[in-house]
Each structure stands twice: as C-alpha cells, then as structure tokens.
Amino acid sequence: MPSTMLATVAATGFTVAFLHAAIPTHWLPFVLVARARGWSKVRTILVTAIAGLGHVRSEERTSELQSRL
C-alpha cells in the first residue's frame, strides 16, 4: 500500500475512532455510576479503560468471525 494511502486510511481511522468515543452514550454511563458510587477518578478511568478494551476486543472478534463467512 502506498504511503499516502496508508496515511489517509490511518487518519480516517483515528478520526472515526475519536468521534465514536466522543459520543456521550459511550462515556456518560461511567461518569454517572462513578458519581453515584463515589468512585475516585483513578477507579473511574480504570473501569472505563477495561470496558473500552472489552469493547474493542469484541468488535475485533466479530470482524474476524464475519471475515471467515
């Protein structure tokens, strides 16, 4: 893949990922639960990061399974 195409694909991917993560339905539930339960910022970030990794991994697995069909 030519380097200009790779840069375009990478920039598009990062832009879509940022906009996807900025949707309040992705982070607002964590903020509300953290406030209701009195979590520290560190715990909130840790729980959110773990959930985010699970979200990414499940999407990777779904894509992998779909590519085999």
C-alpha positions as CSV (number, residue, x, y, z in Angstrom):
1,M,0.0,0.0,0.0
2,P,1.5,3.4,-1.0
3,S,2.4,5.6,1.9
4,T,0.0,8.3,1.0
5,M,-2.9,5.8,1.0
6,L,-1.7,4.4,4.3
7,A,-1.6,7.9,5.8
8,T,-5.1,8.6,4.6
9,V,-6.5,5.3,5.9
10,A,-4.8,5.9,9.3
11,A,-6.0,9.5,9.6
12,T,-9.5,8.4,8.7
13,G,-9.4,5.6,11.2
14,F,-8.2,7.8,14.0
15,T,-10.8,10.4,13.2
16,V,-13.7,7.9,13.2
17,A,-12.4,6.3,16.4
18,F,-12.2,9.8,18.1
19,L,-15.7,10.7,17.1
20,H,-17.0,7.3,18.1
21,A,-15.5,7.7,21.5
22,A,-16.9,11.2,21.9
23,I,-20.5,10.0,21.7
24,P,-21.9,10.5,25.2
25,T,-23.5,7.1,25.3
26,H,-20.0,5.7,25.4
27,W,-18.8,7.5,28.5
28,L,-21.7,9.1,30.3
29,P,-22.9,5.9,32.0
30,F,-19.5,5.5,33.5
31,V,-19.5,9.1,34.8
32,L,-23.0,8.7,36.3
33,V,-22.2,5.4,38.0
34,A,-18.9,6.8,39.3
35,R,-20.6,9.8,40.8
36,A,-23.4,7.8,42.3
37,R,-21.0,5.3,43.9
38,G,-18.4,7.9,44.9
39,W,-15.6,6.4,42.8
40,S,-12.2,8.1,42.6
41,K,-11.0,9.5,39.2
42,V,-8.4,6.7,39.1
43,R,-11.1,4.0,39.6
44,T,-13.4,5.6,37.0
45,I,-10.6,5.7,34.5
46,L,-9.6,2.1,35.2
47,V,-13.1,0.7,34.9
48,T,-13.7,2.8,31.7
49,A,-10.4,1.6,30.2
50,I,-11.2,-2.1,30.9
51,A,-14.7,-1.7,29.4
52,G,-13.2,0.1,26.4
53,L,-10.7,-2.7,25.9
54,G,-13.5,-5.3,26.1
55,H,-15.5,-3.2,23.6
56,V,-12.6,-3.1,21.1
57,R,-11.8,-6.8,21.6
58,S,-15.4,-7.9,21.0
59,E,-15.5,-5.8,17.8
60,E,-12.3,-7.4,16.6
61,R,-13.6,-10.8,17.3
62,T,-16.9,-10.0,15.5
63,S,-15.0,-8.7,12.5
64,E,-12.7,-11.8,12.5
65,L,-15.7,-14.1,12.5
66,Q,-17.5,-12.2,9.8
67,S,-14.4,-12.3,7.5
68,R,-14.5,-16.1,7.7
69,L,-18.0,-16.3,6.3
